[in-house]
Amino acid sequence: MKNLHQIVISLFVVGIVIGLACSFSGASTISAAPAAAQPAPNFQPLEMRLINDPRPIRLPPPADFNPRRRAPSAANIVVNYLLAGQKLWSGTPSEVTCLTFPDQAKTAFNYAAQLAGSRFNSAVTTTIDACWGALPTGVLGRGGAADYKLSGIHFTGGVPDTWYADALANALAASDLDPANPEIQNAYGNTIDWYFGTDGNPGTQTDFVSVALHEIIHGMGFLPSFSYSSGTGSWGMGTIFPMPYDRFVYNGSGQFLLTSYANPSFALGDQLVGDNLFFRGTNATAANGGGTNYPKLYAPTTWSGGSSISHLDYVPFSATELMVYAIAPGQSKHNIGNVSIGVMKDIGWTTPAPPGTNYLYLPLILR
């Protein structure tokens, strides 16, 4: 995470002072200071897991989706398939040594990338580094942003003093802020009984398009910075600045996690494993019925790295939304879902105008 490490060292003391102040006050303060004061730890990529769920869930793609065309304003997503022997997340606990990416999987992934891009606006091409390799048992795919940009320092746009995933930062800035590097990184398990078709009928296999679409959306910014270790909760990836997703996380008592609990603290840790967290964004809530129907987040009482907080709760949303933590063989989700789209809009994405006759007929670029 190059930009998280390229913070002005002279501001280190600012972070220490603010951190101490938070510790004594018992509540975190989102500072207006111009830069983070310390480098970030390795950020665990987010996961989609395998689950045993016999329901024959099918979410077809939006009626206006056509993989051979996109609205002129829609995001163009290109895929760089890593070669055998290359490494993803090298030097971190999540490191994957890539194998040859199967051609059938490439076809399915291209389809998922087209689908993801068609839902959001960006004038900047988004590049994904995709890896095929061994993942832990039960993990179908892993993904996240390749890096993050701090609003007000690396670009102008969005909410000041907030870490934005590269793809979203580029969209807000209308410029490629780091043209030499990808925006998103994904890895997919090589031992899964995958279905590589694009028709959403996987039979008894696991639908690859659904998992690929899920991980792409994570990489576009559907992710928090909250972490949990030995009872202690924290946010900011080792800095004093949140991600946009973090700014909408509240508990069931209406307390805003970023300002109601010290960062880091055991009290915050209790909240992260309390099964009582909600996303209170305007668009996501409206898509969930409006009023006080805030979408519940997945916050199990045992922390699940790569899954906790970063997904909608499974029980209320698994039948209608892509962005839950798991999927079962035989299910397919080729639609992100209205609440998940609402989350993306709340964090800063905009969506293309309703379909008309003005389309670009551009194939996905393979690299």
LOZASE-248163 format. One line per 5 residues: their letters; for each residue x, y, z of N, C-alpha, C. Coordinates in steps of 0.05 Angstrom, whole numbers, plus 5000, padded with zeros to 4 digits. Layout:
<atoms>
a) X/Y/Z/X/Y/Z/X/Y/Z ~ ...
</atoms>
This chain:
<atoms>
mknlh) 5017/4976/5000/5000/5000/5000/5018/5025/5000 ~ 5028/5030/4977/5048/5051/4974/5040/5078/4985 ~ 5016/5087/4979/5008/5114/4988/5004/5116/5018 ~ 4996/5094/5030/4993/5094/5059/5020/5096/5072 ~ 5041/5087/5059/5068/5089/5070/5082/5115/5063
qivis) 5072/5129/5043/5085/5153/5034/5072/5177/5048 ~ 5069/5176/5074/5058/5198/5090/5081/5215/5100 ~ 5076/5241/5102/5097/5259/5111/5105/5253/5140 ~ 5130/5245/5143/5139/5236/5169/5138/5258/5190 ~ 5142/5282/5182/5142/5304/5202/5116/5307/5217
lfvvg) 5094/5294/5207/5068/5296/5220/5063/5273/5239 ~ 5084/5258/5244/5081/5235/5262/5070/5244/5290 ~ 5081/5266/5300/5074/5275/5326/5044/5282/5328 ~ 5033/5292/5305/5005/5299/5305/4988/5275/5312 ~ 4995/5252/5299/4979/5228/5305/4982/5219/5333
ivigl) 5006/5221/5344/5010/5212/5372/4993/5230/5391 ~ 4994/5256/5387/4979/5274/5404/4949/5268/5403 ~ 4939/5265/5378/4911/5259/5375/4903/5232/5387 ~ 4921/5213/5383/4915/5186/5394/4914/5187/5424 ~ 4933/5201/5437/4932/5203/5466/4907/5218/5475
acsfs) 4900/5238/5461/4875/5253/5469/4851/5235/5467 ~ 4850/5218/5447/4827/5199/5444/4827/5180/5467 ~ 4851/5170/5475/4852/5151/5496/4842/5162/5522 ~ 4848/5187/5528/4840/5199/5553/4810/5207/5552 ~ 4800/5214/5529/4773/5223/5528/4753/5200/5526
gasti) 4763/5176/5518/4745/5153/5516/4729/5153/5490 ~ 4734/5171/5471/4721/5171/5446/4740/5179/5424 ~ 4737/5167/5400/4755/5174/5378/4746/5200/5365 ~ 4766/5215/5357/4761/5240/5342/4771/5237/5314 ~ 4754/5244/5294/4762/5243/5266/4775/5270/5261
saapa) 4802/5270/5260/4817/5295/5259/4815/5308/5231 ~ 4818/5334/5231/4820/5349/5206/4849/5354/5199 ~ 4868/5341/5213/4896/5343/5206/4901/5334/5178 ~ 4921/5345/5165/4924/5340/5136/4935/5313/5127 ~ 4946/5297/5145/4956/5271/5136/4958/5252/5159
aaqpa) 4958/5226/5152/4961/5205/5173/4989/5206/5184 ~ 4992/5196/5208/5017/5199/5222/5034/5174/5223 ~ 5025/5152/5213/5040/5128/5215/5032/5109/5192 ~ 5050/5091/5185/5044/5073/5163/5023/5052/5171 ~ 5011/5040/5152/4990/5020/5158/5001/4992/5160
pnfqp) 4988/4975/5175/4995/4947/5175/4984/4934/5150 ~ 4991/4909/5146/4980/4895/5122/4950/4892/5126 ~ 4935/4900/5106/4906/4899/5107/4896/4874/5095 ~ 4882/4857/5110/4873/4831/5101/4852/4835/5079 ~ 4856/4821/5056/4835/4822/5035/4809/4810/5045
lemrl) 4788/4818/5033/4761/4809/5041/4754/4783/5026 ~ 4736/4767/5038/4732/4740/5028/4702/4735/5022 ~ 4698/4716/5004/4672/4703/5001/4677/4673/5008 ~ 4660/4663/5025/4663/4636/5035/4642/4617/5024 ~ 4647/4591/5027/4628/4571/5019/4610/4565/5043
indpr) 4584/4561/5038/4566/4555/5060/4546/4533/5050 ~ 4535/4519/5069/4515/4499/5063/4487/4512/5066 ~ 4475/4518/5044/4449/4532/5044/4433/4520/5020 ~ 4413/4503/5026/4399/4489/5004/4380/4506/4987 ~ 4376/4531/4994/4357/4547/4979/4368/4552/4950
pirlp) 4351/4549/4930/4359/4553/4902/4358/4582/4894 ~ 4376/4598/4906/4375/4627/4901/4386/4633/4874 ~ 4371/4649/4859/4379/4659/4832/4374/4689/4831 ~ 4395/4704/4827/4392/4733/4822/4402/4738/4794 ~ 4384/4741/4775/4393/4746/4747/4404/4774/4744
ppadf) 4420/4779/4724/4431/4806/4720/4409/4826/4715 ~ 4415/4852/4719/4395/4873/4713/4385/4870/4684 ~ 4359/4877/4680/4347/4874/4654/4361/4889/4632 ~ 4374/4912/4639/4386/4928/4619/4415/4920/4613 ~ 4425/4900/4627/4453/4892/4624/4458/4877/4598
nprrr) 4478/4885/4583/4487/4871/4559/4517/4871/4559 ~ 4530/4848/4561/4559/4847/4563/4574/4858/4539 ~ 4560/4863/4518/4574/4874/4494/4571/4904/4492 ~ 4559/4917/4511/4556/4946/4510/4555/4958/4538 ~ 4561/4983/4540/4559/4997/4565/4552/5026/4560
apsaa) 4540/5039/4580/4534/5067/4577/4560/5083/4576 ~ 4561/5105/4561/4587/5120/4558/4599/5128/4584 ~ 4583/5133/4605/4593/5141/4631/4602/5118/4648 ~ 4595/5094/4641/4600/5071/4658/4629/5064/4659 ~ 4637/5051/4681/4665/5044/4686/4674/5022/4667
nivvn) 4698/5026/4656/4711/5006/4639/4731/4991/4657 ~ 4727/4965/4659/4744/4949/4677/4760/4929/4659 ~ 4787/4930/4662/4804/4912/4647/4818/4893/4667 ~ 4825/4870/4657/4836/4849/4675/4864/4841/4667 ~ 4882/4841/4686/4909/4831/4682/4912/4804/4696
yllag) 4912/4783/4681/4914/4756/4693/4943/4750/4700 ~ 4948/4747/4726/4976/4742/4734/4985/4715/4725 ~ 5011/4713/4718/5022/4689/4707/5030/4669/4729 ~ 5032/4644/4721/5041/4624/4740/5068/4632/4752 ~ 5070/4631/4778/5094/4638/4792/5094/4666/4803
qklws) 5077/4684/4792/5075/4710/4804/5061/4709/4831 ~ 5065/4729/4847/5054/4729/4874/5035/4753/4877 ~ 5013/4748/4892/4995/4769/4900/4997/4773/4930 ~ 4996/4798/4939/4999/4805/4967/5025/4793/4978 ~ 5046/4796/4962/5072/4785/4969/5082/4796/4996
gtpse) 5093/4778/5012/5105/4786/5037/5085/4790/5060 ~ 5059/4784/5055/5039/4788/5075/5028/4760/5083 ~ 5012/4758/5105/5000/4733/5112/4981/4722/5091 ~ 4971/4740/5073/4952/4732/5052/4965/4725/5026 ~ 4992/4723/5025/5006/4718/5000/4996/4693/4985
vtclt) 4993/4696/4959/4984/4674/4942/5004/4672/4919 ~ 5014/4648/4914/5030/4643/4890/5012/4634/4868 ~ 5011/4649/4846/4992/4645/4825/4998/4620/4808 ~ 4977/4607/4799/4979/4586/4780/4968/4596/4753 ~ 4968/4580/4733/4957/4589/4707/4926/4593/4710
fpdqa) 4917/4617/4702/4889/4623/4704/4874/4609/4681 ~ 4855/4591/4687/4842/4576/4666/4827/4594/4647 ~ 4826/4586/4621/4813/4602/4601/4783/4604/4607 ~ 4770/4583/4616/4742/4584/4622/4736/4604/4645 ~ 4755/4604/4664/4752/4623/4686/4755/4652/4677
ktafn) 4773/4656/4657/4777/4683/4646/4751/4693/4633 ~ 4738/4675/4618/4713/4683/4605/4692/4691/4625 ~ 4689/4676/4646/4670/4683/4667/4678/4708/4682 ~ 4704/4711/4687/4713/4736/4701/4708/4760/4684 ~ 4713/4758/4658/4708/4781/4640/4679/4790/4641
yaaql) 4662/4770/4642/4633/4775/4644/4626/4790/4670 ~ 4638/4781/4692/4633/4793/4718/4644/4822/4718 ~ 4667/4826/4706/4678/4853/4705/4661/4872/4688 ~ 4650/4862/4666/4632/4878/4650/4607/4885/4667 ~ 4597/4866/4681/4573/4870/4698/4578/4891/4719
agsrf) 4601/4888/4733/4607/4908/4754/4611/4936/4742 ~ 4625/4938/4721/4630/4964/4709/4605/4977/4699 ~ 4585/4962/4690/4561/4973/4679/4544/4987/4700 ~ 4549/4982/4726/4532/4993/4747/4541/5019/4758 ~ 4566/5028/4751/4578/5052/4764/4592/5069/4743
nsavt) 4592/5095/4749/4605/5114/4732/4634/5118/4738 ~ 4651/5119/4718/4679/5127/4721/4691/5134/4694 ~ 4705/5157/4693/4718/5165/4668/4746/5152/4666 ~ 4754/5137/4687/4780/5125/4688/4779/5095/4687 ~ 4795/5083/4670/4795/5053/4668/4805/5041/4694
ttida) 4791/5021/4704/4799/5006/4728/4812/4980/4720 ~ 4836/4975/4731/4851/4950/4725/4851/4932/4749 ~ 4845/4907/4744/4846/4886/4764/4869/4867/4759 ~ 4885/4862/4780/4904/4840/4779/4890/4815/4790 ~ 4887/4794/4774/4872/4770/4782/4891/4746/4783
cwgal) 4889/4731/4805/4907/4709/4811/4891/4684/4815 ~ 4901/4662/4805/4889/4635/4809/4908/4619/4827 ~ 4899/4611/4851/4918/4597/4868/4905/4585/4892 ~ 4921/4575/4910/4911/4561/4934/4902/4581/4955 ~ 4877/4578/4965/4866/4594/4986/4859/4576/5009
ptgvl) 4855/4587/5033/4848/4570/5056/4822/4555/5052 ~ 4819/4533/5065/4795/4517/5063/4769/4533/5068 ~ 4750/4530/5050/4725/4545/5053/4724/4572/5041 ~ 4748/4583/5033/4749/4609/5021/4748/4607/4990 ~ 4728/4619/4978/4724/4618/4949/4741/4638/4935
grgga) 4741/4663/4945/4756/4684/4933/4764/4705/4954 ~ 4784/4720/4947/4793/4742/4964/4797/4766/4946 ~ 4792/4790/4957/4796/4814/4941/4797/4839/4957 ~ 4806/4860/4945/4807/4886/4958/4819/4906/4940 ~ 4822/4930/4950/4835/4951/4935/4865/4946/4935
adykl) 4878/4953/4913/4907/4951/4912/4921/4971/4929 ~ 4908/4994/4933/4919/5016/4949/4896/5035/4956 ~ 4902/5055/4971/4883/5075/4980/4895/5103/4977 ~ 4877/5122/4972/4886/5150/4970/4871/5166/4991 ~ 4886/5185/5003/4874/5202/5024/4863/5227/5011
sgihf) 4837/5231/5014/4825/5255/5003/4837/5280/5017 ~ 4842/5300/5000/4855/5325/5010/4885/5324/5009 ~ 4897/5301/5006/4926/5298/5003/4933/5287/4976 ~ 4922/5264/4969/4928/5251/4943/4909/5260/4921 ~ 4886/5270/4928/4867/5280/4908/4847/5298/4921
tggvp) 4833/5313/4904/4812/5331/4914/4785/5318/4906 ~ 4768/5314/4926/4742/5302/4922/4735/5284/4945 ~ 4709/5277/4947/4700/5260/4968/4700/5274/4995 ~ 4700/5259/5016/4700/5270/5043/4729/5274/5052 ~ 4736/5298/5061/4764/5302/5069/4773/5283/5091
dtwya) 4800/5278/5091/4812/5261/5111/4800/5233/5112 ~ 4797/5221/5089/4785/5195/5086/4800/5179/5066 ~ 4806/5153/5073/4820/5135/5055/4801/5124/5035 ~ 4805/5129/5009/4788/5118/4988/4802/5096/4973 ~ 4788/5074/4967/4799/5053/4950/4807/5066/4923
dalan) 4828/5056/4911/4839/5068/4887/4818/5073/4865 ~ 4802/5053/4859/4782/5056/4838/4763/5079/4843 ~ 4754/5081/4868/4735/5103/4875/4750/5130/4875 ~ 4774/5130/4885/4789/5155/4885/4793/5165/4857 ~ 4800/5147/4839/4803/5155/4810/4777/5166/4799
alaas) 4755/5153/4805/4729/5162/4795/4722/5189/4805 ~ 4728/5194/4831/4722/5221/4842/4740/5242/4831 ~ 4765/5235/4826/4785/5254/4816/4783/5257/4786 ~ 4769/5239/4772/4768/5238/4743/4796/5237/4731 ~ 4814/5222/4745/4841/5220/4736/4853/5195/4748
dldpa) 4871/5182/4733/4885/5159/4744/4908/5168/4762 ~ 4904/5165/4787/4923/5176/4807/4948/5160/4810 ~ 4948/5135/4799/4971/5118/4801/4972/5100/4776 ~ 4978/5111/4753/4974/5096/4727/4992/5072/4725 ~ 5013/5070/4740/5032/5047/4738/5022/5022/4752
npeiq) 5001/5025/4768/4992/5002/4784/4962/4997/4781 ~ 4954/4972/4788/4926/4965/4786/4910/4978/4809 ~ 4884/4978/4806/4867/4989/4827/4855/4968/4845 ~ 4853/4944/4835/4840/4922/4850/4857/4897/4848 ~ 4857/4881/4869/4871/4855/4869/4852/4833/4878
naygn) 4851/4811/4863/4833/4789/4869/4848/4763/4867 ~ 4840/4743/4883/4850/4716/4881/4827/4696/4884 ~ 4829/4674/4870/4808/4654/4869/4819/4626/4873 ~ 4805/4610/4889/4815/4583/4896/4815/4564/4873 ~ 4838/4550/4871/4842/4531/4849/4830/4504/4853
tidwy) 4820/4498/4878/4810/4471/4883/4779/4470/4885 ~ 4766/4492/4880/4737/4493/4882/4724/4480/4857 ~ 4702/4467/4861/4686/4456/4839/4670/4478/4826 ~ 4683/4493/4809/4671/4517/4797/4653/4512/4774 ~ 4633/4529/4771/4617/4530/4747/4625/4556/4733
fgtdg) 4634/4554/4708/4645/4577/4694/4625/4588/4673 ~ 4601/4578/4672/4581/4589/4654/4572/4616/4663 ~ 4559/4630/4644/4550/4657/4651/4519/4659/4651 ~ 4506/4635/4651/4477/4635/4650/4464/4633/4677 ~ 4480/4632/4699/4469/4631/4726/4456/4605/4733
npgtq) 4463/4583/4720/4452/4557/4727/4474/4537/4733 ~ 4485/4540/4757/4509/4524/4764/4504/4495/4772 ~ 4479/4486/4773/4474/4459/4781/4483/4455/4810 ~ 4500/4436/4815/4510/4431/4842/4538/4443/4846 ~ 4548/4458/4826/4574/4471/4828/4572/4499/4840
tdfvs) 4595/4511/4845/4596/4538/4856/4599/4558/4833 ~ 4582/4578/4832/4581/4597/4809/4604/4617/4811 ~ 4622/4615/4791/4646/4632/4792/4639/4661/4787 ~ 4621/4667/4769/4613/4695/4763/4605/4709/4788 ~ 4589/4696/4805/4579/4708/4830/4602/4716/4848
valhe) 4621/4698/4851/4643/4703/4869/4661/4725/4858 ~ 4666/4724/4832/4683/4745/4819/4670/4772/4822 ~ 4644/4774/4817/4630/4799/4819/4631/4810/4848 ~ 4628/4792/4867/4630/4799/4896/4657/4812/4902 ~ 4678/4798/4893/4705/4808/4900/4712/4834/4885
iihgm) 4702/4837/4861/4706/4863/4847/4693/4886/4862 ~ 4669/4881/4872/4655/4903/4887/4670/4910/4912 ~ 4681/4890/4926/4698/4896/4949/4721/4914/4940 ~ 4734/4907/4918/4757/4923/4909/4750/4951/4901 ~ 4725/4956/4894/4715/4982/4886/4708/4999/4910
gflps) 4710/4988/4934/4707/5004/4958/4687/4994/4979 ~ 4674/4972/4974/4655/4960/4993/4671/4946/5015 ~ 4684/4963/5032/4701/4952/5052/4707/4972/5074 ~ 4708/4962/5099/4715/4980/5122/4744/4977/5129 ~ 4753/4994/5148/4780/4991/5158/4780/4979/5187
fsyss) 4757/4971/5197/4756/4960/5224/4771/4934/5226 ~ 4786/4930/5248/4800/4905/5253/4798/4898/5282 ~ 4804/4873/5288/4800/4863/5315/4823/4844/5322 ~ 4835/4847/5345/4857/4830/5353/4858/4827/5383 ~ 4856/4803/5394/4857/4798/5422/4839/4816/5439
gtgsw) 4815/4819/5428/4794/4835/5443/4794/4864/5437 ~ 4815/4874/5423/4817/4903/5417/4807/4909/5389 ~ 4790/4929/5387/4780/4938/5361/4794/4963/5353 ~ 4797/4967/5327/4810/4991/5317/4799/4997/5289 ~ 4806/5021/5279/4800/5028/5251/4821/5047/5241
gmgti) 4823/5050/5215/4842/5069/5203/4867/5056/5192 ~ 4870/5029/5194/4893/5015/5183/4919/5026/5194 ~ 4919/5033/5220/4943/5043/5232/4946/5073/5230 ~ 4926/5087/5218/4927/5116/5216/4903/5127/5231 ~ 4900/5154/5230/4878/5166/5245/4855/5174/5226
fpmpy) 4854/5161/5202/4834/5168/5183/4818/5143/5175 ~ 4792/5146/5172/4775/5123/5165/4771/5120/5135 ~ 4758/5099/5128/4748/5095/5100/4720/5106/5099 ~ 4710/5111/5075/4682/5122/5073/4662/5103/5085 ~ 4665/5077/5081/4647/5057/5092/4645/5059/5123
drfvy) 4668/5064/5136/4668/5067/5165/4650/5089/5175 ~ 4646/5110/5159/4631/5133/5168/4601/5128/5170 ~ 4592/5104/5163/4564/5098/5164/4558/5076/5184 ~ 4577/5066/5199/4573/5043/5217/4565/5053/5245 ~ 4542/5045/5253/4530/5051/5279/4522/5026/5293
ngsgq) 4519/5027/5319/4508/5004/5333/4478/5008/5336 ~ 4465/4988/5348/4436/4988/5351/4425/5009/5369 ~ 4443/5021/5385/4435/5044/5402/4438/5071/5389 ~ 4446/5070/5364/4450/5095/5349/4476/5108/5353 ~ 4496/5094/5365/4522/5106/5370/4540/5102/5346
fllts) 4553/5124/5337/4571/5124/5315/4598/5113/5324 ~ 4606/5091/5312/4630/5077/5323/4655/5095/5322 ~ 4658/5112/5302/4683/5127/5299/4686/5148/5321 ~ 4665/5157/5333/4667/5178/5353/4658/5169/5381 ~ 4645/5146/5383/4635/5138/5409/4654/5120/5425
yanps) 4675/5110/5412/4693/5092/5425/4722/5099/5418 ~ 4740/5096/5437/4768/5102/5432/4779/5083/5411 ~ 4798/5093/5397/4811/5077/5375/4841/5076/5380 ~ 4852/5053/5387/4839/5027/5392/4828/5025/5420 ~ 4811/5005/5425/4801/5000/5452/4787/4974/5453
falgd) 4785/4963/5478/4769/4939/5483/4740/4945/5479 ~ 4731/4969/5486/4703/4977/5482/4695/4976/5453 ~ 4713/4985/5435/4707/4983/5407/4707/4954/5398 ~ 4725/4939/5409/4726/4910/5402/4700/4896/5409 ~ 4689/4903/5432/4663/4891/5440/4641/4897/5419
qlvgd) 4642/4921/5409/4622/4929/5388/4626/4913/5363 ~ 4650/4908/5355/4656/4894/5330/4647/4864/5331 ~ 4644/4853/5355/4635/4825/5357/4609/4824/5372 ~ 4593/4845/5370/4568/4846/5385/4543/4839/5370 ~ 4546/4832/5344/4523/4825/5327/4501/4847/5328
nlffr) 4509/4872/5328/4490/4894/5332/4499/4919/5317 ~ 4509/4916/5292/4519/4938/5277/4502/4942/5252 ~ 4500/4967/5244/4483/4974/5221/4496/4995/5203 ~ 4489/4995/5178/4499/5014/5159/4478/5035/5155 ~ 4483/5060/5164/4463/5081/5164/4467/5101/5142
gtnat) 4473/5092/5118/4475/5109/5095/4447/5115/5084 ~ 4443/5139/5073/4417/5147/5062/4407/5128/5040 ~ 4425/5123/5021/4416/5107/4998/4412/5077/5005 ~ 4429/5066/5021/4426/5038/5030/4400/5035/5046 ~ 4395/5054/5064/4371/5053/5081/4346/5055/5064
aangg) 4346/5074/5044/4323/5077/5027/4317/5051/5011 ~ 4339/5038/5003/4335/5013/4988/4325/4990/5006 ~ 4328/4994/5032/4319/4974/5052/4292/4980/5064 ~ 4278/4999/5052/4251/5006/5061/4249/5033/5074 ~ 4272/5047/5077/4272/5074/5088/4266/5076/5118
gtnyp) 4263/5100/5127/4258/5105/5156/4282/5096/5172 ~ 4277/5079/5192/4298/5069/5209/4306/5041/5202 ~ 4299/5032/5178/4306/5005/5170/4335/5004/5160 ~ 4354/5010/5178/4382/5010/5171/4391/4982/5165 ~ 4405/4977/5143/4415/4950/5137/4434/4939/5159
klyap) 4428/4915/5168/4445/4903/5188/4470/4892/5175 ~ 4493/4895/5189/4518/4885/5180/4525/4858/5193 ~ 4542/4843/5180/4551/4818/5190/4572/4823/5211 ~ 4565/4819/5236/4583/4824/5259/4581/4801/5279 ~ 4589/4777/5272/4585/4754/5289/4601/4757/5316
ttwsg) 4592/4742/5336/4603/4744/5362/4632/4733/5364 ~ 4640/4718/5344/4668/4710/5340/4678/4724/5315 ~ 4699/4740/5318/4710/4755/5296/4718/4737/5273 ~ 4710/4744/5249/4718/4728/5225/4733/4747/5206 ~ 4760/4745/5207/4776/4763/5190/4770/4759/5161
gssis) 4766/4781/5147/4759/4780/5119/4729/4779/5114 ~ 4713/4776/5135/4684/4774/5132/4669/4793/5150 ~ 4677/4795/5176/4663/4812/5195/4663/4841/5186 ~ 4640/4854/5190/4635/4882/5185/4634/4889/5155 ~ 4648/4874/5139/4651/4881/5111/4629/4870/5093
hldyv) 4609/4858/5105/4586/4847/5090/4560/4854/5103 ~ 4539/4853/5088/4512/4854/5099/4506/4828/5114 ~ 4488/4829/5133/4483/4806/5150/4470/4784/5132 ~ 4478/4759/5138/4470/4737/5120/4440/4732/5120 ~ 4428/4729/5144/4400/4720/5146/4381/4739/5131
pfsat) 4381/4765/5136/4362/4782/5122/4368/4787/5093 ~ 4393/4784/5084/4400/4793/5058/4410/4772/5038 ~ 4414/4747/5047/4426/4727/5029/4409/4721/5005 ~ 4383/4725/5007/4365/4718/4984/4364/4740/4963 ~ 4372/4764/4970/4368/4787/4952/4393/4803/4947
elmvy) 4415/4798/4961/4439/4815/4958/4464/4798/4953 ~ 4481/4809/4937/4507/4796/4931/4526/4798/4954 ~ 4526/4820/4968/4548/4827/4987/4543/4816/5015 ~ 4537/4790/5017/4538/4775/5042/4563/4758/5042 ~ 4570/4747/5065/4597/4735/5067/4600/4708/5054
aiapg) 4579/4695/5045/4581/4668/5035/4561/4663/5013 ~ 4566/4641/4998/4547/4632/4978/4549/4601/4977 ~ 4527/4588/4970/4526/4559/4970/4528/4548/4941 ~ 4538/4524/4938/4537/4511/4912/4508/4511/4901 ~ 4504/4515/4876/4478/4516/4864/4465/4543/4864
qskhn) 4475/4562/4878/4464/4589/4878/4479/4607/4858 ~ 4466/4627/4849/4479/4647/4831/4468/4674/4837 ~ 4486/4694/4837/4479/4722/4842/4493/4739/4821 ~ 4480/4745/4800/4491/4762/4779/4479/4790/4780 ~ 4469/4797/4803/4458/4823/4809/4468/4832/4836
ignvs) 4480/4856/4837/4492/4865/4862/4471/4869/4884 ~ 4447/4877/4876/4426/4881/4896/4423/4910/4903 ~ 4398/4918/4908/4392/4947/4912/4405/4958/4937 ~ 4406/4943/4959/4418/4953/4984/4448/4956/4980 ~ 4461/4936/4967/4490/4937/4962/4497/4961/4944
igvmk) 4480/4965/4923/4484/4988/4906/4481/5014/4923 ~ 4462/5014/4941/4459/5037/4959/4483/5043/4976 ~ 4496/5021/4986/4521/5025/5001/4542/5038/4983 ~ 4544/5028/4959/4564/5039/4940/4559/5069/4934 ~ 4534/5076/4931/4527/5104/4927/4533/5121/4952
digwt) 4528/5110/4975/4533/5125/5000/4563/5130/5003 ~ 4580/5112/4994/4609/5116/4998/4621/5134/4976 ~ 4605/5140/4955/4615/5159/4936/4611/5153/4906 ~ 4603/5128/4900/4599/5121/4872/4573/5133/4861 ~ 4573/5140/4836/4548/5147/4822/4542/5125/4802
tpapp) 4517/5125/4793/4507/5104/4775/4499/5116/4749 ~ 4501/5101/4727/4493/5111/4701/4464/5118/4699 ~ 4457/5136/4681/4429/5143/4676/4414/5118/4666 ~ 4387/5118/4668/4372/5096/4657/4379/5090/4628 ~ 4378/5065/4620/4386/5058/4593/4371/5072/4572
gtnyl) 4384/5078/4550/4372/5091/4527/4385/5079/4502 ~ 4390/5095/4483/4401/5085/4458/4431/5093/4456 ~ 4441/5108/4475/4469/5117/4473/4487/5098/4488 ~ 4499/5079/4473/4516/5059/4485/4543/5059/4471 ~ 4563/5050/4486/4589/5044/4474/4591/5014/4470
ylpli) 4598/5005/4446/4601/4977/4441/4631/4970/4442 ~ 4641/4966/4467/4670/4962/4471/4674/4935/4485 ~ 4690/4917/4474/4696/4892/4487/4715/4897/4511 ~ 4714/4879/4530/4732/4880/4553/4761/4876/4543 ~ 4779/4892/4552/4807/4891/4544/4821/4869/4560
lr) 4833/4849/4547/4848/4828/4561/4877/4834/4560 ~ 4891/4829/4583/4919/4835/4584/4934/4811/4596
</atoms>
